[in-house]
Amino acid sequence: MIEHVLDGSAVRSKRAMYTAIAKTLSFPDWFGHNLDGLYDCLTDLSWLPKGEHVLIWTHSEVLAKADPSGYRAIREVLDDAVEGATDPGRTLSVVLAKPQS
C-alpha cells in the first residue's frame, strides 16, 4: 500500500483542490484541472508504481465549509474514481482523515 497524504488545511476552493490532488499524486502535465480531467487521472494512475494507492485527505472540512458545492463535486469524482479504476494493477482508495479533537 502506497499512502499519498493531502493536507487540506489550506484548500478552500475546488481549483485549489485540483492543484493539491495533482501535486499529491504527481499527476502528468496533461491533467486538465477540471472534474473530467480529475476523473481521468484518478482512474488511470499509469505514471505511478503498480499497487494499491491510498489518498489520505486531511482537513477535508476546510473545503466543505469554504466551498460546499466544490467539496461535493470533488467527493463525487473521488467516489466514482474509486469504482472506475481502469488498471487492475493500480487501485485507488480514498480516506478522509477525521480532525483531531
Buried (B, 14 or more C-beta within 10 A) or exposed (E): EEEBEBBBEEBBEBEBBBBBBBEBBEBEEEBEEEBEBBBBBBBBBEEBEEEEBBBBBBBBBBBBEBBEEBBEBBBEBBEBBBEEBEEEEBBBEBEBBEEEE
